[in-house]
Amino acid sequence: MLGGALTRVSSRWDKQLGSVMDACALNSNHMDFTKNAHAGDEVFIERHVSSIHTLDKGFDESYAPPGEKNPI
């Protein structure tokens, strides 16, 4: 009787372990997909921000010496 119960418990644990491993694999695959899908976002944001910085430099280039306030 005890042997049959332990066999049943072991079988259930094996099933549950398989379910948890499947869920982990699904999450891992989703995270890999998301990482690849958004891989170019960092580059896009970096280019966008650096272009704003370049544009911003041009606003005071001819009206005041660098580092000083525009008198106008």
N, C-alpha and C positions, 0 to 999 in steps of 0.2 A: 504494500500500500504506500509506504513512504517513498519507495523507489519510483513508482508511477507519478506521484505528486511532484517529486523533484525533476523528473523528466519533463512534465508539463510546464513547470516554472521555467526550466532551461529553454524549452521551445518558445515560450512567450517572450523571454528576454531576447532571444535571437531575432524574433520578429520585430520587436520594438527597436532593437539596435539597428536592424536594416532600415526601418522607417526613419530613424534619426539620421542615419548616414545618407539616405536619399534626400532628406530635407537639406542637409548641409551641402550636398553636391549641387542641389538646385540653387541655393543661395550663392554658392561660389560661382556657378555659371552666370548667374544674374549680375554679380558684382564684376566679373570679367567683361561681360557685355557692356555694362554701364561705363566702365573705365575706358574701353575702346571707343564707345560711342561719343564720349566727351573728351577724347584725347586732344582734339584740335582747339578746344575752348580756351585753354591756357594761352596758347599762341595767339589766338584772336584777341583776347583781353589784353595781353601784353602789347600787341601792336596798336590796339586802340588807345591805350593809356599813353604809350610813348608818342603817338601822333598828337595827342592833346598837349603833351609837354612841349613838343616842337612848335606847335601852333602858338602856345602861350608865350614862348620866347620872342616871337615876332611882334608882339603888341607894343613893347616899349623900346625897340631897338634904335629908333631915330629921334625920339622925343626927349630922352634924358640919358645921362651917362649910366652905365650899368650899376645897379645897386642903389640908385637915387630915385626919388619920387618924380613923377611927371609933373611939371609945374602948371600944366594946362588944367 
